[in-house]
Amino acid sequence: MSDWPQARPDDDRGNRYGRGSASAQPESARVMRQVRRGPAAPAGQGAYGGVPHQPSYVDGRGHGGPEGYDSGYNTGQVYGAPGGGSGRPVGGAGHPPHPAPDWRRRIKWTAITVATVLVVTTVGTYFWADSKLNRDVDLSTVIDRPEKGEGTNYLIVGSDSRAGMSDEDKKRLRTGSAEGKRTDSMMILHTGDNGSTLISLPRDSNVTIPEFKGSESGKTLPAMGANKLNAAYSVDGPTLLVRTVEFNTGLRIDHYVEIGFAGFASIVDAVGGVEMDIPRDIKDTKSGADLKKGRQTLNGEEALAFVRTRYALEGSDLDRTKNQQKFLSALADQVATPSTVLNPFKLYPTMGAGLDALVVDEDMGLFDLAGMFWAMKGVSGGEGTSMNMPISGSTGNGNLQWDMPKVKKLVEQLKNDEKVTVSGD
């Protein structure tokens, strides 16, 4: 006896396999719809008088059947939309499509992250650099100082200090092995609203070394009278040199910066060399200079020899001071280029070499130092003036005598931060 319900009365297709027929002959193959796997439905129900209603995939539970009705069908995802679809999953059982990325939010957090890294790096670099400054000069011990004028005045000194140099370094750089240290070059750099002025003070300038306060003893010592300018540094170092410059010019020095032989060469090498246009062949056995005429890049050893050369120059010390001005301006220009400032692999070694090599006054800050370099860069770019202190001739002992009327006018223009009209040799 068949478990299938009787076929509908109006079924005129005869007895067939699967419809309660006693015939053993199966009907021809055809695609049959999936049927429910649960208990048989009551007689008379179903679309074909015995075949149970097929479930809907809309809710996975059938067409409005009783609550809790188990259709027996797998309620998995159905792919495709009515009428042919895109092939993406639809329906409650599928994973929802990924939302579009929130680019505005991503950009915001990227910008915040980059800004934070820049701030932290900048602050860290500042404190690192500030800690490396050798603030060893106390200008508060200088007595009888002139009144401060407009703008800022730096006294820039190149010394022949050989501190920290090995015997091999001294031989390579042709510095000799003299004890102590003396000034090899001296310059006043004035910065203000009317451009920068760089003034070289010849080391053989004939000046008066006045009464001063000893840097070590703290006692007031008597004046030494007429002497070479570099003798002041030899006697009592930076503070007496500042005292002597201020006494003979009437110009107040705001900051002091000094660099030795080894430090000078290391800065040049750290920046990758400095390009210079050498106006003529230079060969000087004492400084070690052996340079050909023309544009070329000088390394640390060649640069030091160039700025020290005096005996191979027609104007001796006066020509040397001009070469020193040109080179320092070119060095400042090279340090301030984007290829150095924006390249940490060049910037940090250059800063490290420079800061280790400099000796400055106690009030010197990084911004003051940066202002000095930018001013020197401006001088090399034609935005300022470079000159020697005006000279009127030589004294009987061979020292260079300043042209005091011109010096007085020059100092007055600097104090008032006016455009400099005075010229020097």
Secondary structure, 3 states (H helix, E strand, C coil): CCCCCCCCCCCCCCCCCCCCCCCCCCCCCCCCCCCCCCCCCCCCCCCCCCCCCCCCCCCCCCCCCCCCCCCCCCCCCEECCCCCCCCCEECCCCCCCCCCCCHHHHHHHHHHHHHHHHHHHHHHHHHHHHHHCEEEECHHHCCCCCCCCCCEEEEEEEECCCCCCCHHHHHHHCCCCCCCCCEEEEEEEEECCCCCEEEECCCCEEEEECCEECCCCCCEECCCEEEEHHHHHHHHHHHHHHHHHHHHHCCCCCEEEEECHHHHHHHHHHCCCEEEEECCCEEECCCCEEECCEEEEECHHHHHHHHHCCCCCCCHHHHHHHHHHHHHHHHHHHHCCHHHHCCHHHHHHHHHHHHHHEEEECCCCHHHHHHHHHHHHHHHCCCCEEEECCEEEECCCCCEEECHHHHHHHHHHHHCCCCCCCCCC
